[in-house]
Amino acid sequence: MKQKVLSEKQDANAKLGLMENFGNTPADRPYFANICDNPLTGAFDKKAVVHAGLGGRPVAKDDTAGLWYSLSQVRRKGKTVAYIHIPFCETRCLYCGFFANPARKEDLSVYARALIREMEADQDTPLVASGPVHAVYLGGGTPTALAAKDLKAVLDAVQRCLPLANDCEITVEGRVLDFTDEKMDACIQGGANRFSIGVQTFDDKIRSGLGRVAVREKILDRLTALKEKDQAAVIIDLIYGLPGQTMAHWKEDIRTFLDLDLDGVDLYQLIRFPGGALDKAAKGGRFSVLAGLSDRAAMFERGVDLMTRARYRRLSVSHWGRAFRERNLYNLAMKEKATCLAYGSGAGGNVNGHMVFQEGKLSAYLKLAGETKPVTRILAPPANESLIRRISGDLELGRMDLRRNGMELGLDLEGFYSPLLNQWENAGLVSMDKGWVTLTLAGQFWQTNLAQGMIDYFSETRAGQA
C-alpha cells in the first residue's frame, strides 16, 4: 500500500523535550573539569545531559512530509535496529517522566492492530526492505501490558515485515506486575530472544514509594520462571540514588541479582527531571533519604566493584553480561546512532542521520496508522554528525581510538582535542596512550558529561575559528 504522509506537525515526543531541557543549556555546559582531590564526586557540579549528542536542526513542518518520503525511498547502509513503542502503563512511577497512556484493555488490542498495520504498510519501502535489521526492541511504556495474543501478533508482524538478520536480537521490555506464563510463552513463540525487566530495586518499601506494585517475592518468582524457560537472555534494570535508598539497600539489590544468576544487568543512576513528580516531591520534603551527588558516585563505584568481583563482562559503562548469551546489541547501536526504524505512537528513530518522531497523541495515531506514516517531527543532522556518532558510541564503551577516528574522518582529532584531553587527564578523568582515550572510574561516572563536552568543544571551537 502506498502511504500518504502526515504534513502537520503535532507535539509528538514529550520524551525528547524532557531530555533536551535537562541540565544546563549548551552555553552553560562546562567542558573543562574541576581539578579536585576526588574527581568521582567533584569533576563537575552536576550531570550535563541525559544522553550525549541529542538534537539537530528542526525541519519546517511544511517540509516534514516531503523529507520523510525522500528518506523512505533511500536504501539503508550500516547497522540497523528497529524500535516498537508500546505507550501504556498500569501505574505511573514517581521517577518516570515518560508516562503517556493508562493501560485500558479496550485500547490495547486496538493499538496492537494499528501497530501491525503501520509495519505492513512500511515493509516494501526501500528504507525498510534493504539490508538486514540486527536488533528489534519492544519498549515503552510497558509492552507486557498487551494481552498474550496481541504480543504474539505484534512479534509475528516483526518477523513478517522486517528483514531480520539471522542472529537478530529481539527484546521485549516488561514489568513483573503483568508478566504471566502465557505472555512469556507468547513472546518466545513470536521469536523474542531477550527480555529486559524493569525491576529498579528489590526493596518493597522503596518500590512502594515509587509507585511500583509487585513485591520482592513476586519479582523473584517471575524472574526465576523466565530464566528456567531457558529460551532467551534475561536482563534487569537496577537504579541507584532512589528515594529512601542507602548504600546497604544498593548492595543488597546487586547481591540479589547475582544470586539469581541472570544474563545481564543495567546499573542506572536516577535521573531527576526538573519539574517532574520526583523533583516536586523532593522539593516538598517528602523523602527523609535522597542520595546526593557524592552518595550516587559512591554507589556507582560500589556497583562497578561488585560486578567486577563477580566476573561479569562489562559491555558498556552501565551494562554487564554473564557468560555468552547477553549481547546488548540494540542499546549499543543506539549509542552509536545507527539507523533505527521507528513504529508506534510516540516512537523515535534515526534515518540517515535524521532524528524522526511519530505522533504521540494516541487517538491521532490510531486514525493514521497504516494509511499515513505518522511522522510529526524531524531533526536534520547537526554539523559534524559523523563525529558526534563516534564520540557517543565509543565513550559508552569507556574508550575511544582518537587517532583512527581522526584518520577516517580526515581530521587531526589528537591535535584538536589535546587541550581538553590534557586537562581531563590532569583532572583524573581519562588516560591517554598512543591516540587512545580511556575513561578512568571517575570518567565513567561522568561519561555523558565527557561525551557532550567533546561535542560542544568541537562545535564551539571550530565556530570560533571560522
DRENDO-1510 file (C-alpha; in Angstrom, 1 decimal, always signed):
<recs>
REC; n; res; u; v; w
REC; 1; MET; +0.0; +0.0; +0.0 .
REC; 2; LYS; +1.4; +3.4; -0.9 .
REC; 3; GLN; +1.2; +5.7; +2.1 .
REC; 4; LYS; +0.3; +9.3; +2.5 .
REC; 5; VAL; +2.5; +11.2; +4.9 .
REC; 6; LEU; +1.3; +13.5; +7.7 .
REC; 7; SER; +2.1; +17.1; +6.9 .
REC; 8; GLU; +1.0; +18.9; +10.1 .
REC; 9; LYS; +3.4; +18.9; +13.0 .
REC; 10; GLN; +2.0; +17.6; +16.2 .
REC; 11; ASP; +3.6; +17.6; +19.7 .
REC; 12; ALA; +4.8; +14.1; +19.1 .
REC; 13; ASN; +7.6; +13.5; +21.5 .
REC; 14; ALA; +7.5; +14.7; +25.1 .
REC; 15; LYS; +10.4; +12.4; +25.9 .
REC; 16; LEU; +12.8; +14.3; +23.7 .
REC; 17; GLY; +11.6; +17.5; +25.2 .
REC; 18; LEU; +12.4; +16.3; +28.7 .
REC; 19; MET; +15.9; +15.2; +27.7 .
REC; 20; GLU; +16.6; +18.3; +25.7 .
REC; 21; ASN; +15.6; +20.5; +28.6 .
REC; 22; PHE; +17.5; +18.5; +31.2 .
REC; 23; GLY; +20.5; +20.2; +32.9 .
REC; 24; ASN; +22.4; +23.2; +31.6 .
REC; 25; THR; +21.8; +25.0; +28.3 .
REC; 26; PRO; +24.7; +24.4; +25.8 .
REC; 27; ALA; +26.1; +27.8; +26.5 .
REC; 28; ASP; +26.4; +27.0; +30.3 .
REC; 29; ARG; +27.8; +23.5; +30.0 .
REC; 30; PRO; +31.4; +23.5; +31.1 .
REC; 31; TYR; +33.7; +21.1; +29.1 .
REC; 32; PHE; +36.7; +21.7; +31.3 .
REC; 33; ALA; +36.6; +19.8; +34.6 .
REC; 34; ASN; +37.2; +20.9; +38.1 .
REC; 35; ILE; +40.6; +20.0; +39.5 .
REC; 36; CYS; +40.0; +18.4; +42.9 .
REC; 37; ASP; +41.0; +15.7; +45.3 .
REC; 38; ASN; +38.2; +13.3; +44.3 .
REC; 39; PRO; +37.1; +13.6; +40.6 .
REC; 40; LEU; +34.5; +11.0; +41.1 .
REC; 41; THR; +32.4; +13.4; +43.1 .
REC; 42; GLY; +33.9; +16.8; +42.2 .
REC; 43; ALA; +34.9; +16.8; +38.5 .
REC; 44; PHE; +31.7; +18.6; +37.5 .
REC; 45; ASP; +28.9; +20.2; +39.5 .
REC; 46; LYS; +26.2; +18.0; +38.0 .
REC; 47; LYS; +25.1; +15.8; +35.2 .
REC; 48; ALA; +25.1; +17.9; +32.0 .
REC; 49; VAL; +22.8; +15.8; +29.7 .
REC; 50; VAL; +20.8; +12.6; +29.8 .
REC; 51; HIS; +22.2; +11.3; +26.5 .
REC; 52; ALA; +25.1; +13.0; +24.7 .
REC; 53; GLY; +24.6; +14.2; +21.1 .
REC; 54; LEU; +20.9; +14.7; +21.1 .
REC; 55; GLY; +19.3; +17.2; +18.8 .
REC; 56; GLY; +19.7; +18.6; +15.3 .
REC; 57; ARG; +18.2; +21.3; +13.1 .
REC; 58; PRO; +14.4; +21.2; +13.2 .
REC; 59; VAL; +12.8; +20.7; +9.8 .
REC; 60; ALA; +10.0; +23.1; +9.0 .
REC; 61; LYS; +6.6; +21.5; +9.4 .
REC; 62; ASP; +5.7; +22.2; +5.8 .
REC; 63; ASP; +8.8; +20.2; +4.7 .
REC; 64; THR; +8.3; +17.3; +7.0 .
REC; 65; ALA; +6.1; +15.2; +4.7 .
REC; 66; GLY; +8.3; +15.6; +1.6 .
REC; 67; LEU; +11.5; +14.9; +3.6 .
REC; 68; TRP; +10.1; +11.8; +5.2 .
REC; 69; TYR; +9.0; +10.4; +1.8 .
REC; 70; SER; +12.5; +11.1; +0.4 .
REC; 71; LEU; +14.1; +9.3; +3.4 .
REC; 72; SER; +11.8; +6.3; +3.0 .
REC; 73; GLN; +13.0; +5.9; -0.6 .
REC; 74; VAL; +16.7; +5.6; +0.2 .
REC; 75; ARG; +18.3; +2.2; +0.8 .
REC; 76; ARG; +19.9; +1.9; +4.2 .
REC; 77; LYS; +23.6; +1.5; +4.9 .
REC; 78; GLY; +25.3; +0.1; +8.0 .
REC; 79; LYS; +23.9; -1.5; +11.1 .
REC; 80; THR; +20.1; -1.1; +11.6 .
REC; 81; VAL; +17.8; -1.6; +14.5 .
REC; 82; ALA; +14.0; -1.2; +15.0 .
REC; 83; TYR; +12.1; +0.3; +17.9 .
REC; 84; ILE; +8.5; -0.5; +18.5 .
REC; 85; HIS; +6.8; +1.6; +21.1 .
REC; 86; ILE; +4.0; +0.4; +23.4 .
REC; 87; PRO; +2.9; +3.6; +25.2 .
REC; 88; PHE; +0.8; +2.2; +28.0 .
REC; 89; CYS; +1.4; +1.7; +31.7 .
REC; 90; GLU; -0.6; +0.1; +34.5 .
REC; 91; THR; +0.7; +2.6; +37.0 .
REC; 92; ARG; +2.7; +5.9; +37.0 .
REC; 93; CYS; +6.0; +5.6; +38.6 .
REC; 94; LEU; +7.3; +8.6; +40.6 .
REC; 95; TYR; +10.7; +8.8; +38.9 .
REC; 96; CYS; +9.4; +8.4; +35.3 .
REC; 97; GLY; +8.9; +11.4; +33.1 .
REC; 98; PHE; +7.6; +9.4; +30.1 .
REC; 99; PHE; +4.1; +8.3; +31.1 .
REC; 100; ALA; +1.8; +8.5; +28.1 .
REC; 101; ASN; -1.4; +6.5; +28.4 .
REC; 102; PRO; -3.1; +4.3; +31.1 .
REC; 103; ALA; -3.3; +0.6; +30.1 .
REC; 104; ARG; -7.0; +0.3; +29.4 .
REC; 105; LYS; -7.9; -3.1; +27.9 .
REC; 106; GLU; -10.1; -1.6; +25.2 .
REC; 107; ASP; -7.2; +0.5; +23.9 .
REC; 108; LEU; -4.5; -2.2; +23.9 .
REC; 109; SER; -5.9; -4.6; +21.3 .
REC; 110; VAL; -6.9; -1.7; +19.0 .
REC; 111; TYR; -3.4; -0.3; +19.4 .
REC; 112; ALA; -1.7; -3.6; +18.5 .
REC; 113; ARG; -3.7; -3.9; +15.3 .
REC; 114; ALA; -2.8; -0.3; +14.4 .
REC; 115; LEU; +0.9; -1.0; +15.0 .
REC; 116; ILE; +0.7; -4.1; +12.8 .
REC; 117; ARG; -0.9; -2.0; +10.0 .
REC; 118; GLU; +1.9; +0.5; +10.2 .
REC; 119; MET; +4.5; -2.2; +9.9 .
REC; 120; GLU; +2.7; -3.8; +7.0 .
REC; 121; ALA; +2.4; -0.5; +5.2 .
REC; 122; ASP; +6.1; +0.2; +5.5 .
REC; 123; GLN; +7.6; -3.2; +4.7 .
REC; 124; ASP; +8.1; -2.7; +0.9 .
REC; 125; THR; +9.7; +0.8; +1.1 .
REC; 126; PRO; +13.4; +0.8; +0.1 .
REC; 127; LEU; +14.2; +2.1; +3.6 .
REC; 128; VAL; +12.8; -1.0; +5.3 .
REC; 129; ALA; +13.3; -3.6; +2.7 .
REC; 130; SER; +17.1; -3.0; +2.1 .
REC; 131; GLY; +19.6; -4.9; +4.2 .
REC; 132; PRO; +19.2; -6.8; +7.5 .
REC; 133; VAL; +17.8; -5.5; +10.8 .
REC; 134; HIS; +20.2; -6.5; +13.6 .
REC; 135; ALA; +18.1; -5.8; +16.7 .
REC; 136; VAL; +14.5; -5.1; +17.5 .
REC; 137; TYR; +13.3; -3.6; +20.8 .
REC; 138; LEU; +9.7; -3.5; +22.0 .
REC; 139; GLY; +9.8; -0.7; +24.6 .
REC; 140; GLY; +7.5; +1.7; +26.3 .
REC; 141; GLY; +5.6; +2.3; +28.3 .
REC; 142; THR; +5.1; -1.4; +29.1 .
REC; 143; PRO; +4.9; -3.9; +26.2 .
REC; 144; THR; +3.8; -6.6; +28.6 .
REC; 145; ALA; +0.6; -4.6; +29.3 .
REC; 146; LEU; -0.6; -6.1; +25.9 .
REC; 147; ALA; -2.5; -9.4; +26.1 .
REC; 148; ALA; -0.6; -12.5; +25.2 .
REC; 149; LYS; -2.3; -12.9; +21.8 .
REC; 150; ASP; -1.5; -9.3; +20.9 .
REC; 151; LEU; +2.1; -9.6; +21.9 .
REC; 152; LYS; +2.3; -12.7; +19.7 .
REC; 153; ALA; +0.6; -10.9; +16.8 .
REC; 154; VAL; +3.0; -7.9; +17.0 .
REC; 155; LEU; +6.0; -10.2; +17.1 .
REC; 156; ASP; +4.7; -12.2; +14.2 .
REC; 157; ALA; +4.4; -8.9; +12.3 .
REC; 158; VAL; +8.0; -8.1; +13.2 .
REC; 159; GLN; +9.1; -11.5; +11.7 .
REC; 160; ARG; +6.9; -10.9; +8.6 .
REC; 161; CYS; +7.5; -7.2; +7.9 .
REC; 162; LEU; +11.2; -6.7; +8.8 .
REC; 163; PRO; +14.2; -8.3; +7.0 .
REC; 164; LEU; +15.7; -9.6; +10.2 .
REC; 165; ALA; +19.3; -10.8; +10.4 .
REC; 166; ASN; +19.6; -14.5; +11.2 .
REC; 167; ASP; +21.1; -13.6; +14.5 .
REC; 168; CYS; +18.7; -10.7; +15.2 .
REC; 169; GLU; +18.4; -9.7; +18.9 .
REC; 170; ILE; +14.6; -9.3; +19.7 .
REC; 171; THR; +14.0; -7.8; +23.1 .
REC; 172; VAL; +10.7; -7.4; +24.9 .
REC; 173; GLU; +10.7; -4.9; +27.8 .
REC; 174; GLY; +8.4; -5.6; +30.6 .
REC; 175; ARG; +7.2; -5.4; +34.2 .
REC; 176; VAL; +6.8; -8.2; +36.6 .
REC; 177; LEU; +3.3; -7.0; +37.5 .
REC; 178; ASP; +1.7; -8.3; +34.4 .
REC; 179; PHE; +4.2; -10.8; +33.0 .
REC; 180; THR; +2.3; -14.1; +33.2 .
REC; 181; ASP; +3.5; -17.5; +31.9 .
REC; 182; GLU; +1.1; -17.1; +29.0 .
REC; 183; LYS; +2.7; -13.8; +28.0 .
REC; 184; MET; +6.2; -15.3; +28.4 .
REC; 185; ASP; +5.3; -18.2; +26.1 .
REC; 186; ALA; +3.6; -15.9; +23.6 .
REC; 187; CYS; +6.8; -13.7; +23.3 .
REC; 188; ILE; +9.1; -16.7; +23.0 .
REC; 189; GLN; +6.8; -18.3; +20.3 .
REC; 190; GLY; +6.9; -14.9; +18.5 .
REC; 191; GLY; +10.7; -15.0; +18.3 .
REC; 192; ALA; +11.7; -12.9; +21.3 .
REC; 193; ASN; +15.2; -14.0; +22.5 .
REC; 194; ARG; +15.8; -11.3; +25.1 .
REC; 195; PHE; +13.8; -9.9; +28.0 .
REC; 196; SER; +14.5; -6.7; +29.8 .
REC; 197; ILE; +12.6; -6.4; +33.0 .
REC; 198; GLY; +12.4; -3.1; +34.9 .
REC; 199; VAL; +13.0; -4.1; +38.5 .
REC; 200; GLN; +14.7; -0.9; +39.6 .
REC; 201; THR; +15.0; -2.2; +43.2 .
REC; 202; PHE; +14.0; -5.4; +45.1 .
REC; 203; ASP; +13.2; -3.5; +48.3 .
REC; 204; ASP; +9.4; -3.5; +48.9 .
REC; 205; LYS; +9.4; -0.2; +50.9 .
REC; 206; ILE; +11.3; +1.7; +48.3 .
REC; 207; ARG; +9.3; +0.2; +45.5 .
REC; 208; SER; +6.0; +1.2; +47.1 .
REC; 209; GLY; +7.2; +4.7; +47.5 .
REC; 210; LEU; +8.0; +4.8; +43.8 .
REC; 211; GLY; +4.5; +3.5; +42.8 .
REC; 212; ARG; +5.8; +0.1; +41.9 .
REC; 213; VAL; +3.2; -2.6; +42.7 .
REC; 214; ALA; +4.9; -6.0; +42.6 .
REC; 215; VAL; +6.6; -7.2; +45.8 .
REC; 216; ARG; +10.0; -8.8; +46.1 .
REC; 217; GLU; +8.6; -12.3; +46.3 .
REC; 218; LYS; +6.6; -11.9; +43.1 .
REC; 219; ILE; +9.7; -10.4; +41.3 .
REC; 220; LEU; +11.9; -13.4; +42.3 .
REC; 221; ASP; +9.2; -15.8; +41.2 .
REC; 222; ARG; +8.7; -14.3; +37.8 .
REC; 223; LEU; +12.4; -13.8; +37.0 .
REC; 224; THR; +13.1; -17.4; +38.1 .
REC; 225; ALA; +10.2; -18.7; +35.9 .
REC; 226; LEU; +11.6; -16.7; +32.9 .
REC; 227; LYS; +15.1; -17.9; +33.5 .
REC; 228; GLU; +14.0; -21.6; +33.8 .
REC; 229; LYS; +12.3; -21.5; +30.4 .
REC; 230; ASP; +15.9; -21.1; +29.1 .
REC; 231; GLN; +14.7; -19.7; +25.8 .
REC; 232; ALA; +16.1; -16.1; +26.0 .
REC; 233; ALA; +18.5; -13.8; +27.7 .
REC; 234; VAL; +17.0; -12.3; +30.9 .
REC; 235; ILE; +18.2; -8.8; +31.8 .
REC; 236; ILE; +17.1; -6.5; +34.6 .
REC; 237; ASP; +17.5; -2.8; +35.3 .
REC; 238; LEU; +18.6; -1.6; +38.8 .
REC; 239; ILE; +18.7; +2.1; +39.7 .
REC; 240; TYR; +20.9; +3.8; +42.3 .
REC; 241; GLY; +20.0; +7.0; +44.0 .
REC; 242; LEU; +16.3; +6.2; +44.6 .
REC; 243; PRO; +14.4; +7.9; +47.4 .
REC; 244; GLY; +14.9; +6.1; +50.7 .
REC; 245; GLN; +17.8; +4.0; +49.2 .
REC; 246; THR; +21.0; +3.7; +51.2 .
REC; 247; MET; +24.3; +2.0; +50.3 .
REC; 248; ALA; +23.1; -1.1; +52.2 .
REC; 249; HIS; +20.0; -1.3; +50.0 .
REC; 250; TRP; +22.1; -0.9; +46.9 .
REC; 251; LYS; +24.5; -3.7; +47.8 .
REC; 252; GLU; +21.5; -5.9; +48.7 .
REC; 253; ASP; +20.0; -5.2; +45.3 .
REC; 254; ILE; +23.1; -6.2; +43.5 .
REC; 255; ARG; +23.6; -9.3; +45.7 .
REC; 256; THR; +20.1; -10.4; +44.9 .
REC; 257; PHE; +20.7; -10.0; +41.2 .
REC; 258; LEU; +23.9; -12.0; +41.4 .
REC; 259; ASP; +22.1; -14.8; +43.4 .
REC; 260; LEU; +19.5; -15.0; +40.6 .
REC; 261; ASP; +22.3; -15.8; +38.1 .
REC; 262; LEU; +20.6; -13.9; +35.3 .
REC; 263; ASP; +22.2; -13.0; +32.0 .
REC; 264; GLY; +22.7; -9.3; +32.4 .
REC; 265; VAL; +22.0; -6.1; +34.3 .
REC; 266; ASP; +21.9; -2.3; +33.7 .
REC; 267; LEU; +23.0; -0.2; +36.7 .
REC; 268; TYR; +21.5; +3.2; +36.1 .
REC; 269; GLN; +21.8; +6.4; +38.0 .
REC; 270; LEU; +18.4; +8.0; +39.0 .
REC; 271; ILE; +17.5; +10.9; +36.7 .
REC; 272; ARG; +15.6; +13.7; +38.4 .
REC; 273; PHE; +13.9; +15.7; +35.7 .
REC; 274; PRO; +13.3; +19.3; +36.6 .
REC; 275; GLY; +9.6; +19.9; +37.3 .
REC; 276; GLY; +8.8; +16.2; +37.3 .
REC; 277; ALA; +6.8; +14.4; +40.0 .
REC; 278; LEU; +10.0; +13.2; +41.7 .
REC; 279; ASP; +11.5; +16.7; +41.6 .
REC; 280; LYS; +8.4; +18.2; +43.1 .
REC; 281; ALA; +8.2; +15.6; +45.8 .
REC; 282; ALA; +11.9; +16.0; +46.7 .
REC; 283; LYS; +11.5; +19.8; +46.9 .
REC; 284; GLY; +8.4; +19.3; +49.1 .
REC; 285; GLY; +10.5; +17.4; +51.6 .
REC; 286; ARG; +8.7; +14.1; +51.1 .
REC; 287; PHE; +11.9; +11.9; +51.4 .
REC; 288; SER; +14.0; +11.5; +54.5 .
REC; 289; VAL; +16.8; +10.0; +52.4 .
REC; 290; LEU; +17.6; +11.2; +48.9 .
REC; 291; ALA; +21.1; +10.4; +47.7 .
REC; 292; GLY; +23.2; +13.4; +46.8 .
REC; 293; LEU; +25.9; +13.5; +44.2 .
REC; 294; SER; +28.6; +12.1; +46.5 .
REC; 295; ASP; +26.2; +9.3; +47.5 .
REC; 296; ARG; +25.4; +8.4; +43.9 .
REC; 297; ALA; +29.1; +8.4; +43.0 .
REC; 298; ALA; +29.8; +6.0; +45.8 .
REC; 299; MET; +27.0; +3.7; +44.7 .
REC; 300; PHE; +28.4; +3.8; +41.2 .
REC; 301; GLU; +31.8; +2.8; +42.5 .
REC; 302; ARG; +30.5; +0.0; +44.6 .
REC; 303; GLY; +28.4; -1.3; +41.8 .
REC; 304; VAL; +31.4; -1.5; +39.4 .
REC; 305; ASP; +33.4; -3.2; +42.2 .
REC; 306; LEU; +30.8; -5.8; +42.9 .
REC; 307; MET; +30.1; -6.7; +39.2 .
REC; 308; THR; +33.9; -6.9; +38.5 .
REC; 309; ARG; +34.4; -9.2; +41.5 .
REC; 310; ALA; +31.6; -11.4; +40.2 .
REC; 311; ARG; +33.5; -11.6; +36.9 .
REC; 312; TYR; +30.6; -10.3; +34.7 .
REC; 313; ARG; +31.7; -8.9; +31.3 .
REC; 314; ARG; +31.3; -5.1; +31.1 .
REC; 315; LEU; +29.5; -4.4; +27.8 .
REC; 316; SER; +29.2; -0.6; +28.4 .
REC; 317; VAL; +29.7; +1.9; +31.1 .
REC; 318; SER; +26.4; +0.9; +32.8 .
REC; 319; HIS; +25.8; -2.6; +31.4 .
REC; 320; TRP; +27.1; -6.1; +32.4 .
REC; 321; GLY; +26.6; -9.5; +30.9 .
REC; 322; ARG; +27.2; -13.0; +32.2 .
REC; 323; ALA; +28.8; -15.8; +30.0 .
REC; 324; PHE; +27.8; -15.8; +26.3 .
REC; 325; ARG; +24.1; -15.1; +26.0 .
REC; 326; GLU; +23.8; -11.3; +26.6 .
REC; 327; ARG; +25.0; -9.0; +23.7 .
REC; 328; ASN; +23.2; -5.7; +24.4 .
REC; 329; LEU; +23.1; -5.0; +20.6 .
REC; 330; TYR; +20.2; -2.6; +20.5 .
REC; 331; ASN; +21.4; -0.3; +23.2 .
REC; 332; LEU; +24.9; -0.2; +21.8 .
REC; 333; ALA; +23.6; +0.6; +18.3 .
REC; 334; MET; +21.5; +3.4; +19.6 .
REC; 335; LYS; +24.5; +5.0; +21.4 .
REC; 336; GLU; +26.3; +4.8; +18.0 .
REC; 337; LYS; +23.2; +6.5; +16.5 .
REC; 338; ALA; +22.8; +3.6; +14.0 .
REC; 339; THR; +19.8; +3.6; +11.7 .
REC; 340; CYS; +16.7; +3.0; +13.8 .
REC; 341; LEU; +13.3; +2.2; +12.2 .
REC; 342; ALA; +10.5; +3.5; +14.4 .
REC; 343; TYR; +7.0; +2.2; +14.9 .
REC; 344; GLY; +4.2; +3.3; +17.2 .
REC; 345; SER; +2.7; +6.3; +18.9 .
REC; 346; GLY; +5.5; +8.5; +20.3 .
REC; 347; ALA; +8.2; +6.4; +18.8 .
REC; 348; GLY; +11.5; +7.9; +17.8 .
REC; 349; GLY; +14.1; +6.7; +15.3 .
REC; 350; ASN; +17.1; +7.7; +13.2 .
REC; 351; VAL; +17.2; +7.6; +9.4 .
REC; 352; ASN; +20.3; +8.8; +7.5 .
REC; 353; GLY; +21.3; +11.0; +10.5 .
REC; 354; HIS; +17.8; +12.5; +10.8 .
REC; 355; MET; +16.0; +12.1; +14.1 .
REC; 356; VAL; +12.4; +11.1; +13.3 .
REC; 357; PHE; +9.5; +11.3; +15.8 .
REC; 358; GLN; +6.0; +10.0; +15.4 .
REC; 359; GLU; +2.6; +11.2; +16.5 .
REC; 360; GLY; +2.4; +11.0; +20.3 .
REC; 361; LYS; -1.4; +11.5; +20.7 .
REC; 362; LEU; -2.9; +8.1; +20.8 .
REC; 363; SER; -6.3; +8.9; +19.2 .
REC; 364; ALA; -4.5; +10.7; +16.3 .
REC; 365; TYR; -2.1; +7.8; +15.8 .
REC; 366; LEU; -4.8; +5.2; +15.7 .
REC; 367; LYS; -6.5; +7.1; +12.8 .
REC; 368; LEU; -3.3; +7.4; +10.8 .
REC; 369; ALA; -1.5; +4.1; +11.3 .
REC; 370; GLY; -1.4; +2.1; +8.0 .
REC; 371; GLU; -2.8; +5.0; +6.0 .
REC; 372; THR; -0.4; +7.8; +6.8 .
REC; 373; LYS; +3.1; +7.4; +8.1 .
REC; 374; PRO; +2.6; +9.4; +11.4 .
REC; 375; VAL; +5.9; +11.3; +11.3 .
REC; 376; THR; +5.3; +14.7; +13.0 .
REC; 377; ARG; +8.8; +16.0; +13.7 .
REC; 378; ILE; +12.2; +15.6; +12.0 .
REC; 379; LEU; +15.5; +17.0; +13.1 .
REC; 380; ALA; +18.1; +17.2; +10.3 .
REC; 381; PRO; +21.6; +16.0; +11.1 .
REC; 382; PRO; +23.7; +18.5; +13.1 .
REC; 383; ALA; +27.0; +19.7; +11.8 .
REC; 384; ASN; +29.7; +17.1; +12.4 .
REC; 385; GLU; +27.1; +14.3; +12.8 .
REC; 386; SER; +29.7; +11.6; +11.9 .
REC; 387; LEU; +32.0; +12.7; +14.7 .
REC; 388; ILE; +29.1; +13.0; +17.2 .
REC; 389; ARG; +28.1; +9.5; +16.4 .
REC; 390; ARG; +31.6; +8.1; +17.0 .
REC; 391; ILE; +32.0; +10.1; +20.3 .
REC; 392; SER; +28.7; +8.9; +21.7 .
REC; 393; GLY; +29.2; +5.3; +20.7 .
REC; 394; ASP; +32.8; +4.9; +21.7 .
REC; 395; LEU; +32.7; +6.6; +25.1 .
REC; 396; GLU; +29.7; +4.5; +26.0 .
REC; 397; LEU; +32.3; +1.7; +25.9 .
REC; 398; GLY; +34.7; +3.6; +28.0 .
REC; 399; ARG; +37.3; +4.4; +25.4 .
REC; 400; MET; +37.9; +6.0; +22.0 .
REC; 401; ASP; +40.6; +5.5; +19.4 .
REC; 402; LEU; +41.0; +9.2; +18.6 .
REC; 403; ARG; +43.8; +8.6; +16.1 .
REC; 404; ARG; +41.9; +6.1; +14.0 .
REC; 405; ASN; +38.7; +8.1; +14.1 .
REC; 406; GLY; +40.6; +11.2; +13.0 .
REC; 407; MET; +42.2; +9.4; +10.1 .
REC; 408; GLU; +38.8; +8.0; +8.9 .
REC; 409; LEU; +37.2; +11.5; +9.2 .
REC; 410; GLY; +40.1; +13.4; +7.7 .
REC; 411; LEU; +40.6; +15.4; +10.9 .
REC; 412; ASP; +43.5; +15.9; +13.3 .
REC; 413; LEU; +41.5; +14.9; +16.4 .
REC; 414; GLU; +44.5; +14.2; +18.5 .
REC; 415; GLY; +45.9; +17.7; +18.0 .
REC; 416; PHE; +42.5; +19.4; +18.1 .
REC; 417; TYR; +41.4; +17.8; +21.4 .
REC; 418; SER; +44.8; +17.9; +23.1 .
REC; 419; PRO; +44.0; +21.0; +25.3 .
REC; 420; LEU; +40.7; +19.4; +26.5 .
REC; 421; LEU; +42.0; +15.9; +27.0 .
REC; 422; ASN; +45.2; +17.0; +28.8 .
REC; 423; GLN; +43.0; +18.9; +31.2 .
REC; 424; TRP; +40.8; +15.9; +31.7 .
REC; 425; GLU; +43.9; +13.7; +32.3 .
REC; 426; ASN; +45.1; +16.2; +34.9 .
REC; 427; ALA; +41.7; +16.1; +36.5 .
REC; 428; GLY; +41.8; +12.3; +36.8 .
REC; 429; LEU; +39.0; +11.5; +34.2 .
REC; 430; VAL; +40.9; +10.0; +31.3 .
REC; 431; SER; +44.2; +8.4; +30.5 .
REC; 432; MET; +46.0; +8.8; +27.1 .
REC; 433; ASP; +48.1; +6.3; +25.3 .
REC; 434; LYS; +49.1; +6.4; +21.6 .
REC; 435; GLY; +45.9; +8.0; +20.4 .
REC; 436; TRP; +43.6; +6.1; +22.7 .
REC; 437; VAL; +41.4; +7.9; +25.3 .
REC; 438; THR; +40.4; +5.6; +28.1 .
REC; 439; LEU; +38.0; +6.7; +30.9 .
REC; 440; THR; +39.0; +6.2; +34.5 .
REC; 441; LEU; +36.4; +5.2; +37.0 .
REC; 442; ALA; +35.6; +8.8; +37.6 .
REC; 443; GLY; +35.5; +9.4; +33.9 .
REC; 444; GLN; +33.0; +6.5; +33.6 .
REC; 445; PHE; +30.7; +8.1; +36.2 .
REC; 446; TRP; +30.9; +11.4; +34.3 .
REC; 447; GLN; +30.8; +9.7; +30.8 .
REC; 448; THR; +27.8; +11.7; +29.4 .
REC; 449; ASN; +29.5; +15.0; +30.5 .
REC; 450; LEU; +32.7; +14.0; +28.8 .
REC; 451; ALA; +30.9; +12.9; +25.6 .
REC; 452; GLN; +28.8; +16.0; +25.4 .
REC; 453; GLY; +31.9; +18.1; +26.3 .
REC; 454; MET; +33.8; +16.7; +23.4 .
REC; 455; ILE; +30.9; +17.5; +21.1 .
REC; 456; ASP; +30.4; +21.0; +22.5 .
REC; 457; TYR; +34.2; +21.7; +22.4 .
REC; 458; PHE; +34.5; +20.7; +18.7 .
REC; 459; SER; +31.4; +22.7; +17.7 .
REC; 460; GLU; +32.2; +25.9; +19.6 .
REC; 461; THR; +36.0; +25.9; +18.9 .
REC; 462; ARG; +35.5; +25.3; +15.2 .
REC; 463; ALA; +32.9; +28.0; +15.1 .
REC; 464; GLY; +35.3; +30.4; +16.8 .
REC; 465; GLN; +38.0; +29.6; +14.3 .
REC; 466; ALA; +35.7; +30.2; +11.3 .
</recs>
